[in-house]
Every structure is written in structure tokens, then in C-alpha cells.
Amino acid sequence: MTNISPRKRLFEHFARVAKAMGSPNRLELLETLGQGERSVDELAKSSGMSVANTSHHLQVLRVSGLAHSRKEGLRVFYRLADDAVTDLLVAIRGVAEAQLVEVERIVRESFNNRDKLKPVKRDELITLLKRGDALLLDVRPESEYAAGHIAGAINMPVDDLFKRLKELPRDREIIAYCRGPYCMMAFYAVEQLRKRGLQARRLQDGYPEWKAEQRAVAMAA
């Protein structure tokens, strides 16, 4: 029998999870999986890594209990193990922003300084939508919207924005969201909408954070 205490054995397993997250590539893959299930090929394309390298990182995430996989013919698909993984990513992000000067500087210079208006918090969004004072705009690609989106949002990918401006109201505020707080699509969309005289702000974060809080979501029919 082992002489290692149950407590120490537990910490060994906890360390496996922490070690699996100790890679920027794997953190990026987890963030992408927060949008919904993806094939290895899709994840390789979105991350800019080779299929072989992507597959290796995904296997590490699976073995550590952070992701699940399934096969469909010759294709392998991955998804987050559960929404607690998103909560863990949010916690890591929050600690890094609060404790690491370099992270705070990057966030301030590259994100906060780009948009001086205060972003909309989740509870504020619900209030605005209930009053009919806002339209919620999902600016992610159509495939991500179809896989899951905030209930009540309409999809207008960034690439289609200029072609569909006439569909957007001028008497209500437009709240745009995308993949998360560091996703530039919502920043760009809001920037362009304001230039054209529309009222627009960003949601404070994105779809994964909304879903992780068990708030209302929907999938395209």
C-alpha cells in the first residue's frame, strides 16, 4: 500500500489539471471550445497550429478532464468537459489582470483605451432587453452562432456588417458581443456602428461566460 496520504494524492491530480492549462496554446483552444464543439481540423485552422500539434494539445486536455471528445467517421470532435472550465478560465484571467503588471498594461492599452464607454454588464443587459431599450447583436461567424448564442440575439457577422446596416435600429442601443472580453470583433463592430451614427456598446464579456452562468441560451434551428 502507498504511504502517500489521500490529501497529497488529491493535490497530485489537481496539479495535473493545472499543468494541462500551463500552455498558451491550450488556453486558446479552451477559449475556442467555449463557443461550442469543434473538429480537430477546425481548431487547427482557428489556432494557426498544425493538425498534429493541435491534436496533441487536445489529447492533453482530454486526459486531464478539461475536454471530451467523440468520433464521427474519420473526424474527431472536442468540447469542453463542462461550464466549470469556463469559470476556471475566467478566474485565471481575473487573477492575472489583478496581479500581473504586464497583463494590466496590455488590457489597458489594447482593449480599455480602444473603447472609452463602459461596457454593458450581464445584469444590465437583461434589464435593457426587458425594457425593449436595446438590440443584442452577435457578431461571431454564423457557425458559432448556430452552435449556441445568447437567447434573443440576432447574428450579424462582422464581415456582413456594412451590407446589413439598414436592418439595425436607430432608436435603440445596440449591444454587441463575440467570443469573450479579448475578442476584437465586438470592439470593431461597435467602433464602426458609432461612426455611422448608431448607439452601440459592447457586452462586458462573451457567450462562454454567459453560458457558464446558466443564463438563457439558444441554438439556431
Biotite code that builds the C-alpha atoms (Angstrom):
import biotite.structure as struc

atoms = struc.array([
    struc.Atom([0.000, 0.000, 0.000], chain_id="A", res_id=1, res_name="MET", atom_name="CA", element="C"),
    struc.Atom([1.107, 3.530, -0.711], chain_id="A", res_id=2, res_name="THR", atom_name="CA", element="C"),
    struc.Atom([2.232, 5.716, 2.165], chain_id="A", res_id=3, res_name="ASN", atom_name="CA", element="C"),
    struc.Atom([1.132, 8.874, 0.374], chain_id="A", res_id=4, res_name="ILE", atom_name="CA", element="C"),
    struc.Atom([-1.797, 10.477, 2.163], chain_id="A", res_id=5, res_name="SER", atom_name="CA", element="C"),
    struc.Atom([-5.127, 10.930, 0.329], chain_id="A", res_id=6, res_name="PRO", atom_name="CA", element="C"),
    struc.Atom([-4.659, 14.696, 0.605], chain_id="A", res_id=7, res_name="ARG", atom_name="CA", element="C"),
    struc.Atom([-1.317, 14.563, -1.209], chain_id="A", res_id=8, res_name="LYS", atom_name="CA", element="C"),
    struc.Atom([-2.729, 12.238, -3.856], chain_id="A", res_id=9, res_name="ARG", atom_name="CA", element="C"),
    struc.Atom([-5.541, 14.700, -4.466], chain_id="A", res_id=10, res_name="LEU", atom_name="CA", element="C"),
    struc.Atom([-3.050, 17.533, -4.897], chain_id="A", res_id=11, res_name="PHE", atom_name="CA", element="C"),
    struc.Atom([-1.191, 15.425, -7.461], chain_id="A", res_id=12, res_name="GLU", atom_name="CA", element="C"),
    struc.Atom([-4.377, 15.199, -9.522], chain_id="A", res_id=13, res_name="HIS", atom_name="CA", element="C"),
    struc.Atom([-5.131, 18.886, -9.057], chain_id="A", res_id=14, res_name="PHE", atom_name="CA", element="C"),
    struc.Atom([-1.623, 19.590, -10.352], chain_id="A", res_id=15, res_name="ALA", atom_name="CA", element="C"),
    struc.Atom([-2.381, 17.532, -13.487], chain_id="A", res_id=16, res_name="ARG", atom_name="CA", element="C"),
    struc.Atom([-5.226, 19.881, -14.291], chain_id="A", res_id=17, res_name="VAL", atom_name="CA", element="C"),
    struc.Atom([-3.087, 22.949, -13.596], chain_id="A", res_id=18, res_name="ALA", atom_name="CA", element="C"),
    struc.Atom([-0.258, 21.552, -15.724], chain_id="A", res_id=19, res_name="LYS", atom_name="CA", element="C"),
    struc.Atom([-2.634, 20.921, -18.619], chain_id="A", res_id=20, res_name="ALA", atom_name="CA", element="C"),
    struc.Atom([-3.605, 24.602, -18.530], chain_id="A", res_id=21, res_name="MET", atom_name="CA", element="C"),
    struc.Atom([0.020, 25.726, -18.365], chain_id="A", res_id=22, res_name="GLY", atom_name="CA", element="C"),
    struc.Atom([0.237, 26.345, -22.104], chain_id="A", res_id=23, res_name="SER", atom_name="CA", element="C"),
    struc.Atom([-0.950, 29.417, -24.045], chain_id="A", res_id=24, res_name="PRO", atom_name="CA", element="C"),
    struc.Atom([-1.921, 27.165, -26.948], chain_id="A", res_id=25, res_name="ASN", atom_name="CA", element="C"),
    struc.Atom([-4.122, 25.002, -24.751], chain_id="A", res_id=26, res_name="ARG", atom_name="CA", element="C"),
    struc.Atom([-5.716, 28.027, -23.079], chain_id="A", res_id=27, res_name="LEU", atom_name="CA", element="C"),
    struc.Atom([-6.566, 29.386, -26.530], chain_id="A", res_id=28, res_name="GLU", atom_name="CA", element="C"),
    struc.Atom([-8.067, 26.040, -27.534], chain_id="A", res_id=29, res_name="LEU", atom_name="CA", element="C"),
    struc.Atom([-10.196, 26.003, -24.382], chain_id="A", res_id=30, res_name="LEU", atom_name="CA", element="C"),
    struc.Atom([-11.440, 29.509, -25.123], chain_id="A", res_id=31, res_name="GLU", atom_name="CA", element="C"),
    struc.Atom([-12.393, 28.434, -28.652], chain_id="A", res_id=32, res_name="THR", atom_name="CA", element="C"),
    struc.Atom([-14.173, 25.343, -27.330], chain_id="A", res_id=33, res_name="LEU", atom_name="CA", element="C"),
    struc.Atom([-16.168, 27.684, -25.115], chain_id="A", res_id=34, res_name="GLY", atom_name="CA", element="C"),
    struc.Atom([-18.021, 28.704, -28.299], chain_id="A", res_id=35, res_name="GLN", atom_name="CA", element="C"),
    struc.Atom([-19.138, 25.117, -28.873], chain_id="A", res_id=36, res_name="GLY", atom_name="CA", element="C"),
    struc.Atom([-17.974, 21.747, -30.159], chain_id="A", res_id=37, res_name="GLU", atom_name="CA", element="C"),
    struc.Atom([-15.293, 21.821, -32.872], chain_id="A", res_id=38, res_name="ARG", atom_name="CA", element="C"),
    struc.Atom([-13.443, 19.293, -35.001], chain_id="A", res_id=39, res_name="SER", atom_name="CA", element="C"),
    struc.Atom([-9.662, 18.960, -34.747], chain_id="A", res_id=40, res_name="VAL", atom_name="CA", element="C"),
    struc.Atom([-9.348, 20.426, -38.250], chain_id="A", res_id=41, res_name="ASP", atom_name="CA", element="C"),
    struc.Atom([-11.441, 23.471, -37.319], chain_id="A", res_id=42, res_name="GLU", atom_name="CA", element="C"),
    struc.Atom([-9.442, 24.022, -34.145], chain_id="A", res_id=43, res_name="LEU", atom_name="CA", element="C"),
    struc.Atom([-6.156, 23.730, -36.047], chain_id="A", res_id=44, res_name="ALA", atom_name="CA", element="C"),
    struc.Atom([-7.317, 26.350, -38.551], chain_id="A", res_id=45, res_name="LYS", atom_name="CA", element="C"),
    struc.Atom([-8.537, 28.784, -35.898], chain_id="A", res_id=46, res_name="SER", atom_name="CA", element="C"),
    struc.Atom([-5.381, 28.429, -33.773], chain_id="A", res_id=47, res_name="SER", atom_name="CA", element="C"),
    struc.Atom([-2.875, 28.524, -36.650], chain_id="A", res_id=48, res_name="GLY", atom_name="CA", element="C"),
    struc.Atom([-1.266, 25.287, -35.460], chain_id="A", res_id=49, res_name="MET", atom_name="CA", element="C"),
    struc.Atom([-0.727, 22.105, -37.422], chain_id="A", res_id=50, res_name="SER", atom_name="CA", element="C"),
    struc.Atom([-3.349, 19.379, -37.110], chain_id="A", res_id=51, res_name="VAL", atom_name="CA", element="C"),
    struc.Atom([-0.808, 17.111, -35.398], chain_id="A", res_id=52, res_name="ALA", atom_name="CA", element="C"),
    struc.Atom([0.157, 19.746, -32.826], chain_id="A", res_id=53, res_name="ASN", atom_name="CA", element="C"),
    struc.Atom([-3.482, 20.677, -32.222], chain_id="A", res_id=54, res_name="THR", atom_name="CA", element="C"),
    struc.Atom([-4.388, 17.024, -31.730], chain_id="A", res_id=55, res_name="SER", atom_name="CA", element="C"),
    struc.Atom([-1.568, 16.612, -29.198], chain_id="A", res_id=56, res_name="HIS", atom_name="CA", element="C"),
    struc.Atom([-2.741, 19.588, -27.129], chain_id="A", res_id=57, res_name="HIS", atom_name="CA", element="C"),
    struc.Atom([-6.343, 18.395, -27.257], chain_id="A", res_id=58, res_name="LEU", atom_name="CA", element="C"),
    struc.Atom([-5.364, 14.955, -26.010], chain_id="A", res_id=59, res_name="GLN", atom_name="CA", element="C"),
    struc.Atom([-3.632, 16.559, -23.025], chain_id="A", res_id=60, res_name="VAL", atom_name="CA", element="C"),
    struc.Atom([-6.819, 18.489, -22.273], chain_id="A", res_id=61, res_name="LEU", atom_name="CA", element="C"),
    struc.Atom([-8.889, 15.319, -22.575], chain_id="A", res_id=62, res_name="ARG", atom_name="CA", element="C"),
    struc.Atom([-6.661, 13.239, -20.300], chain_id="A", res_id=63, res_name="VAL", atom_name="CA", element="C"),
    struc.Atom([-6.726, 15.987, -17.684], chain_id="A", res_id=64, res_name="SER", atom_name="CA", element="C"),
    struc.Atom([-10.531, 16.044, -17.694], chain_id="A", res_id=65, res_name="GLY", atom_name="CA", element="C"),
    struc.Atom([-10.893, 19.512, -19.230], chain_id="A", res_id=66, res_name="LEU", atom_name="CA", element="C"),
    struc.Atom([-12.307, 18.377, -22.583], chain_id="A", res_id=67, res_name="ALA", atom_name="CA", element="C"),
    struc.Atom([-14.280, 15.474, -24.016], chain_id="A", res_id=68, res_name="HIS", atom_name="CA", element="C"),
    struc.Atom([-14.019, 14.006, -27.498], chain_id="A", res_id=69, res_name="SER", atom_name="CA", element="C"),
    struc.Atom([-16.096, 11.921, -29.882], chain_id="A", res_id=70, res_name="ARG", atom_name="CA", element="C"),
    struc.Atom([-15.530, 10.385, -33.311], chain_id="A", res_id=71, res_name="LYS", atom_name="CA", element="C"),
    struc.Atom([-17.741, 10.802, -36.345], chain_id="A", res_id=72, res_name="GLU", atom_name="CA", element="C"),
    struc.Atom([-16.345, 8.688, -39.158], chain_id="A", res_id=73, res_name="GLY", atom_name="CA", element="C"),
    struc.Atom([-12.747, 9.775, -39.565], chain_id="A", res_id=74, res_name="LEU", atom_name="CA", element="C"),
    struc.Atom([-13.256, 13.117, -37.838], chain_id="A", res_id=75, res_name="ARG", atom_name="CA", element="C"),
    struc.Atom([-12.676, 13.776, -34.132], chain_id="A", res_id=76, res_name="VAL", atom_name="CA", element="C"),
    struc.Atom([-14.673, 16.456, -32.332], chain_id="A", res_id=77, res_name="PHE", atom_name="CA", element="C"),
    struc.Atom([-13.886, 18.105, -28.993], chain_id="A", res_id=78, res_name="TYR", atom_name="CA", element="C"),
    struc.Atom([-15.976, 20.037, -26.486], chain_id="A", res_id=79, res_name="ARG", atom_name="CA", element="C"),
    struc.Atom([-15.437, 21.450, -23.005], chain_id="A", res_id=80, res_name="LEU", atom_name="CA", element="C"),
    struc.Atom([-15.999, 18.932, -20.214], chain_id="A", res_id=81, res_name="ALA", atom_name="CA", element="C"),
    struc.Atom([-18.475, 21.363, -18.646], chain_id="A", res_id=82, res_name="ASP", atom_name="CA", element="C"),
    struc.Atom([-19.061, 25.066, -17.986], chain_id="A", res_id=83, res_name="ASP", atom_name="CA", element="C"),
    struc.Atom([-16.830, 24.940, -14.903], chain_id="A", res_id=84, res_name="ALA", atom_name="CA", element="C"),
    struc.Atom([-13.876, 25.025, -17.314], chain_id="A", res_id=85, res_name="VAL", atom_name="CA", element="C"),
    struc.Atom([-15.012, 28.457, -18.485], chain_id="A", res_id=86, res_name="THR", atom_name="CA", element="C"),
    struc.Atom([-15.285, 29.553, -14.846], chain_id="A", res_id=87, res_name="ASP", atom_name="CA", element="C"),
    struc.Atom([-11.695, 28.405, -14.350], chain_id="A", res_id=88, res_name="LEU", atom_name="CA", element="C"),
    struc.Atom([-10.517, 30.406, -17.376], chain_id="A", res_id=89, res_name="LEU", atom_name="CA", element="C"),
    struc.Atom([-12.315, 33.488, -16.055], chain_id="A", res_id=90, res_name="VAL", atom_name="CA", element="C"),
    struc.Atom([-10.662, 33.028, -12.642], chain_id="A", res_id=91, res_name="ALA", atom_name="CA", element="C"),
    struc.Atom([-7.187, 32.721, -14.202], chain_id="A", res_id=92, res_name="ILE", atom_name="CA", element="C"),
    struc.Atom([-7.853, 35.823, -16.273], chain_id="A", res_id=93, res_name="ARG", atom_name="CA", element="C"),
    struc.Atom([-9.035, 37.802, -13.263], chain_id="A", res_id=94, res_name="GLY", atom_name="CA", element="C"),
    struc.Atom([-6.019, 36.890, -11.125], chain_id="A", res_id=95, res_name="VAL", atom_name="CA", element="C"),
    struc.Atom([-3.634, 37.701, -13.976], chain_id="A", res_id=96, res_name="ALA", atom_name="CA", element="C"),
    struc.Atom([-5.258, 41.087, -14.622], chain_id="A", res_id=97, res_name="GLU", atom_name="CA", element="C"),
    struc.Atom([-5.168, 41.980, -10.919], chain_id="A", res_id=98, res_name="ALA", atom_name="CA", element="C"),
    struc.Atom([-1.689, 40.711, -10.054], chain_id="A", res_id=99, res_name="GLN", atom_name="CA", element="C"),
    struc.Atom([0.486, 40.935, -13.180], chain_id="A", res_id=100, res_name="LEU", atom_name="CA", element="C"),
    struc.Atom([1.502, 44.438, -14.206], chain_id="A", res_id=101, res_name="VAL", atom_name="CA", element="C"),
    struc.Atom([2.205, 43.389, -17.786], chain_id="A", res_id=102, res_name="GLU", atom_name="CA", element="C"),
    struc.Atom([-1.262, 41.885, -18.195], chain_id="A", res_id=103, res_name="VAL", atom_name="CA", element="C"),
    struc.Atom([-2.886, 45.013, -16.773], chain_id="A", res_id=104, res_name="GLU", atom_name="CA", element="C"),
    struc.Atom([-0.868, 47.153, -19.196], chain_id="A", res_id=105, res_name="ARG", atom_name="CA", element="C"),
    struc.Atom([-1.838, 45.082, -22.249], chain_id="A", res_id=106, res_name="ILE", atom_name="CA", element="C"),
    struc.Atom([-5.512, 45.115, -21.293], chain_id="A", res_id=107, res_name="VAL", atom_name="CA", element="C"),
    struc.Atom([-5.435, 48.874, -20.673], chain_id="A", res_id=108, res_name="ARG", atom_name="CA", element="C"),
    struc.Atom([-3.555, 49.827, -23.844], chain_id="A", res_id=109, res_name="GLU", atom_name="CA", element="C"),
    struc.Atom([-5.008, 47.317, -26.303], chain_id="A", res_id=110, res_name="SER", atom_name="CA", element="C"),
    struc.Atom([-8.576, 46.982, -25.052], chain_id="A", res_id=111, res_name="PHE", atom_name="CA", element="C"),
    struc.Atom([-9.740, 49.551, -22.491], chain_id="A", res_id=112, res_name="ASN", atom_name="CA", element="C"),
    struc.Atom([-8.174, 52.513, -24.311], chain_id="A", res_id=113, res_name="ASN", atom_name="CA", element="C"),
    struc.Atom([-9.805, 51.448, -27.561], chain_id="A", res_id=114, res_name="ARG", atom_name="CA", element="C"),
    struc.Atom([-13.288, 51.914, -26.132], chain_id="A", res_id=115, res_name="ASP", atom_name="CA", element="C"),
    struc.Atom([-13.841, 54.680, -23.590], chain_id="A", res_id=116, res_name="LYS", atom_name="CA", element="C"),
    struc.Atom([-17.504, 53.809, -22.989], chain_id="A", res_id=117, res_name="LEU", atom_name="CA", element="C"),
    struc.Atom([-18.181, 51.456, -20.104], chain_id="A", res_id=118, res_name="LYS", atom_name="CA", element="C"),
    struc.Atom([-19.192, 48.014, -21.417], chain_id="A", res_id=119, res_name="PRO", atom_name="CA", element="C"),
    struc.Atom([-22.579, 46.548, -20.541], chain_id="A", res_id=120, res_name="VAL", atom_name="CA", element="C"),
    struc.Atom([-22.668, 44.055, -17.666], chain_id="A", res_id=121, res_name="LYS", atom_name="CA", element="C"),
    struc.Atom([-24.781, 40.910, -17.923], chain_id="A", res_id=122, res_name="ARG", atom_name="CA", element="C"),
    struc.Atom([-27.480, 42.014, -15.465], chain_id="A", res_id=123, res_name="ASP", atom_name="CA", element="C"),
    struc.Atom([-27.680, 45.421, -17.129], chain_id="A", res_id=124, res_name="GLU", atom_name="CA", element="C"),
    struc.Atom([-28.175, 43.720, -20.497], chain_id="A", res_id=125, res_name="LEU", atom_name="CA", element="C"),
    struc.Atom([-31.138, 41.733, -19.180], chain_id="A", res_id=126, res_name="ILE", atom_name="CA", element="C"),
    struc.Atom([-32.744, 44.942, -17.899], chain_id="A", res_id=127, res_name="THR", atom_name="CA", element="C"),
    struc.Atom([-32.214, 46.754, -21.211], chain_id="A", res_id=128, res_name="LEU", atom_name="CA", element="C"),
    struc.Atom([-33.682, 43.869, -23.216], chain_id="A", res_id=129, res_name="LEU", atom_name="CA", element="C"),
    struc.Atom([-36.713, 43.504, -20.930], chain_id="A", res_id=130, res_name="LYS", atom_name="CA", element="C"),
    struc.Atom([-37.473, 47.221, -21.322], chain_id="A", res_id=131, res_name="ARG", atom_name="CA", element="C"),
    struc.Atom([-37.060, 46.986, -25.096], chain_id="A", res_id=132, res_name="GLY", atom_name="CA", element="C"),
    struc.Atom([-34.289, 49.594, -24.987], chain_id="A", res_id=133, res_name="ASP", atom_name="CA", element="C"),
    struc.Atom([-31.630, 47.518, -26.735], chain_id="A", res_id=134, res_name="ALA", atom_name="CA", element="C"),
    struc.Atom([-30.972, 45.077, -29.552], chain_id="A", res_id=135, res_name="LEU", atom_name="CA", element="C"),
    struc.Atom([-28.458, 42.310, -28.887], chain_id="A", res_id=136, res_name="LEU", atom_name="CA", element="C"),
    struc.Atom([-26.038, 41.658, -31.736], chain_id="A", res_id=137, res_name="LEU", atom_name="CA", element="C"),
    struc.Atom([-23.895, 38.513, -32.027], chain_id="A", res_id=138, res_name="ASP", atom_name="CA", element="C"),
    struc.Atom([-21.011, 39.377, -34.364], chain_id="A", res_id=139, res_name="VAL", atom_name="CA", element="C"),
    struc.Atom([-19.384, 35.931, -34.389], chain_id="A", res_id=140, res_name="ARG", atom_name="CA", element="C"),
    struc.Atom([-19.356, 33.745, -37.514], chain_id="A", res_id=141, res_name="PRO", atom_name="CA", element="C"),
    struc.Atom([-22.650, 32.091, -38.414], chain_id="A", res_id=142, res_name="GLU", atom_name="CA", element="C"),
    struc.Atom([-21.408, 28.612, -37.446], chain_id="A", res_id=143, res_name="SER", atom_name="CA", element="C"),
    struc.Atom([-20.614, 29.745, -33.892], chain_id="A", res_id=144, res_name="GLU", atom_name="CA", element="C"),
    struc.Atom([-23.980, 31.479, -33.569], chain_id="A", res_id=145, res_name="TYR", atom_name="CA", element="C"),
    struc.Atom([-25.725, 28.306, -34.760], chain_id="A", res_id=146, res_name="ALA", atom_name="CA", element="C"),
    struc.Atom([-23.866, 26.181, -32.195], chain_id="A", res_id=147, res_name="ALA", atom_name="CA", element="C"),
    struc.Atom([-25.115, 28.394, -29.371], chain_id="A", res_id=148, res_name="GLY", atom_name="CA", element="C"),
    struc.Atom([-25.861, 32.045, -28.653], chain_id="A", res_id=149, res_name="HIS", atom_name="CA", element="C"),
    struc.Atom([-27.418, 34.311, -26.054], chain_id="A", res_id=150, res_name="ILE", atom_name="CA", element="C"),
    struc.Atom([-31.182, 33.948, -26.274], chain_id="A", res_id=151, res_name="ALA", atom_name="CA", element="C"),
    struc.Atom([-32.732, 36.823, -28.214], chain_id="A", res_id=152, res_name="GLY", atom_name="CA", element="C"),
    struc.Atom([-29.548, 37.809, -30.062], chain_id="A", res_id=153, res_name="ALA", atom_name="CA", element="C"),
    struc.Atom([-29.531, 38.289, -33.805], chain_id="A", res_id=154, res_name="ILE", atom_name="CA", element="C"),
    struc.Atom([-26.490, 37.229, -35.804], chain_id="A", res_id=155, res_name="ASN", atom_name="CA", element="C"),
    struc.Atom([-24.631, 39.727, -37.940], chain_id="A", res_id=156, res_name="MET", atom_name="CA", element="C"),
    struc.Atom([-21.036, 38.597, -38.519], chain_id="A", res_id=157, res_name="PRO", atom_name="CA", element="C"),
    struc.Atom([-18.506, 41.419, -38.736], chain_id="A", res_id=158, res_name="VAL", atom_name="CA", element="C"),
    struc.Atom([-17.931, 40.730, -42.448], chain_id="A", res_id=159, res_name="ASP", atom_name="CA", element="C"),
    struc.Atom([-21.653, 41.327, -43.150], chain_id="A", res_id=160, res_name="ASP", atom_name="CA", element="C"),
    struc.Atom([-21.993, 44.442, -41.018], chain_id="A", res_id=161, res_name="LEU", atom_name="CA", element="C"),
    struc.Atom([-21.838, 47.068, -43.770], chain_id="A", res_id=162, res_name="PHE", atom_name="CA", element="C"),
    struc.Atom([-24.213, 45.178, -46.074], chain_id="A", res_id=163, res_name="LYS", atom_name="CA", element="C"),
    struc.Atom([-26.867, 44.916, -43.363], chain_id="A", res_id=164, res_name="ARG", atom_name="CA", element="C"),
    struc.Atom([-26.720, 48.289, -41.615], chain_id="A", res_id=165, res_name="LEU", atom_name="CA", element="C"),
    struc.Atom([-30.298, 49.110, -42.686], chain_id="A", res_id=166, res_name="LYS", atom_name="CA", element="C"),
    struc.Atom([-31.532, 46.215, -40.540], chain_id="A", res_id=167, res_name="GLU", atom_name="CA", element="C"),
    struc.Atom([-30.294, 47.896, -37.367], chain_id="A", res_id=168, res_name="LEU", atom_name="CA", element="C"),
    struc.Atom([-32.489, 50.310, -35.374], chain_id="A", res_id=169, res_name="PRO", atom_name="CA", element="C"),
    struc.Atom([-31.538, 53.911, -34.683], chain_id="A", res_id=170, res_name="ARG", atom_name="CA", element="C"),
    struc.Atom([-33.968, 54.321, -31.804], chain_id="A", res_id=171, res_name="ASP", atom_name="CA", element="C"),
    struc.Atom([-32.430, 51.621, -29.601], chain_id="A", res_id=172, res_name="ARG", atom_name="CA", element="C"),
    struc.Atom([-28.969, 50.927, -28.276], chain_id="A", res_id=173, res_name="GLU", atom_name="CA", element="C"),
    struc.Atom([-27.125, 48.079, -29.982], chain_id="A", res_id=174, res_name="ILE", atom_name="CA", element="C"),
    struc.Atom([-25.191, 45.775, -27.650], chain_id="A", res_id=175, res_name="ILE", atom_name="CA", element="C"),
    struc.Atom([-22.575, 43.705, -29.482], chain_id="A", res_id=176, res_name="ALA", atom_name="CA", element="C"),
    struc.Atom([-20.819, 40.616, -28.194], chain_id="A", res_id=177, res_name="TYR", atom_name="CA", element="C"),
    struc.Atom([-18.485, 37.930, -29.539], chain_id="A", res_id=178, res_name="CYS", atom_name="CA", element="C"),
    struc.Atom([-16.191, 35.252, -28.082], chain_id="A", res_id=179, res_name="ARG", atom_name="CA", element="C"),
    struc.Atom([-15.114, 36.929, -24.864], chain_id="A", res_id=180, res_name="GLY", atom_name="CA", element="C"),
    struc.Atom([-13.627, 40.115, -23.379], chain_id="A", res_id=181, res_name="PRO", atom_name="CA", element="C"),
    struc.Atom([-10.468, 39.955, -25.517], chain_id="A", res_id=182, res_name="TYR", atom_name="CA", element="C"),
    struc.Atom([-12.253, 39.233, -28.795], chain_id="A", res_id=183, res_name="CYS", atom_name="CA", element="C"),
    struc.Atom([-11.703, 42.166, -31.154], chain_id="A", res_id=184, res_name="MET", atom_name="CA", element="C"),
    struc.Atom([-14.792, 41.561, -33.307], chain_id="A", res_id=185, res_name="MET", atom_name="CA", element="C"),
    struc.Atom([-17.132, 43.300, -30.856], chain_id="A", res_id=186, res_name="ALA", atom_name="CA", element="C"),
    struc.Atom([-14.713, 46.230, -30.465], chain_id="A", res_id=187, res_name="PHE", atom_name="CA", element="C"),
    struc.Atom([-14.573, 46.646, -34.246], chain_id="A", res_id=188, res_name="TYR", atom_name="CA", element="C"),
    struc.Atom([-18.340, 46.310, -34.689], chain_id="A", res_id=189, res_name="ALA", atom_name="CA", element="C"),
    struc.Atom([-19.109, 48.925, -32.043], chain_id="A", res_id=190, res_name="VAL", atom_name="CA", element="C"),
    struc.Atom([-16.479, 51.260, -33.483], chain_id="A", res_id=191, res_name="GLU", atom_name="CA", element="C"),
    struc.Atom([-17.975, 51.046, -36.970], chain_id="A", res_id=192, res_name="GLN", atom_name="CA", element="C"),
    struc.Atom([-21.580, 51.381, -35.809], chain_id="A", res_id=193, res_name="LEU", atom_name="CA", element="C"),
    struc.Atom([-20.785, 54.540, -33.849], chain_id="A", res_id=194, res_name="ARG", atom_name="CA", element="C"),
    struc.Atom([-19.050, 56.056, -36.890], chain_id="A", res_id=195, res_name="LYS", atom_name="CA", element="C"),
    struc.Atom([-22.349, 55.618, -38.743], chain_id="A", res_id=196, res_name="ARG", atom_name="CA", element="C"),
    struc.Atom([-24.387, 57.357, -36.075], chain_id="A", res_id=197, res_name="GLY", atom_name="CA", element="C"),
    struc.Atom([-25.803, 54.357, -34.239], chain_id="A", res_id=198, res_name="LEU", atom_name="CA", element="C"),
    struc.Atom([-25.809, 53.932, -30.465], chain_id="A", res_id=199, res_name="GLN", atom_name="CA", element="C"),
    struc.Atom([-23.581, 50.968, -29.667], chain_id="A", res_id=200, res_name="ALA", atom_name="CA", element="C"),
    struc.Atom([-21.743, 49.405, -26.751], chain_id="A", res_id=201, res_name="ARG", atom_name="CA", element="C"),
    struc.Atom([-20.047, 46.079, -26.022], chain_id="A", res_id=202, res_name="ARG", atom_name="CA", element="C"),
    struc.Atom([-21.147, 43.379, -23.660], chain_id="A", res_id=203, res_name="LEU", atom_name="CA", element="C"),
    struc.Atom([-18.536, 43.128, -20.909], chain_id="A", res_id=204, res_name="GLN", atom_name="CA", element="C"),
    struc.Atom([-17.572, 39.589, -21.921], chain_id="A", res_id=205, res_name="ASP", atom_name="CA", element="C"),
    struc.Atom([-18.947, 36.991, -24.339], chain_id="A", res_id=206, res_name="GLY", atom_name="CA", element="C"),
    struc.Atom([-21.032, 33.924, -24.996], chain_id="A", res_id=207, res_name="TYR", atom_name="CA", element="C"),
    struc.Atom([-18.957, 31.402, -22.941], chain_id="A", res_id=208, res_name="PRO", atom_name="CA", element="C"),
    struc.Atom([-19.183, 33.498, -19.768], chain_id="A", res_id=209, res_name="GLU", atom_name="CA", element="C"),
    struc.Atom([-22.922, 33.999, -20.252], chain_id="A", res_id=210, res_name="TRP", atom_name="CA", element="C"),
    struc.Atom([-23.500, 30.262, -20.770], chain_id="A", res_id=211, res_name="LYS", atom_name="CA", element="C"),
    struc.Atom([-21.303, 29.313, -17.792], chain_id="A", res_id=212, res_name="ALA", atom_name="CA", element="C"),
    struc.Atom([-23.641, 31.305, -15.524], chain_id="A", res_id=213, res_name="GLU", atom_name="CA", element="C"),
    struc.Atom([-26.552, 29.125, -16.712], chain_id="A", res_id=214, res_name="GLN", atom_name="CA", element="C"),
    struc.Atom([-28.252, 32.094, -18.348], chain_id="A", res_id=215, res_name="ARG", atom_name="CA", element="C"),
    struc.Atom([-30.669, 31.657, -21.247], chain_id="A", res_id=216, res_name="ALA", atom_name="CA", element="C"),
    struc.Atom([-29.052, 30.433, -24.454], chain_id="A", res_id=217, res_name="VAL", atom_name="CA", element="C"),
    struc.Atom([-30.397, 29.161, -27.771], chain_id="A", res_id=218, res_name="ALA", atom_name="CA", element="C"),
    struc.Atom([-29.250, 27.310, -30.865], chain_id="A", res_id=219, res_name="MET", atom_name="CA", element="C"),
    struc.Atom([-30.158, 28.022, -34.477], chain_id="A", res_id=220, res_name="ALA", atom_name="CA", element="C"),
    struc.Atom([-32.863, 25.722, -35.839], chain_id="A", res_id=221, res_name="ALA", atom_name="CA", element="C"),
])
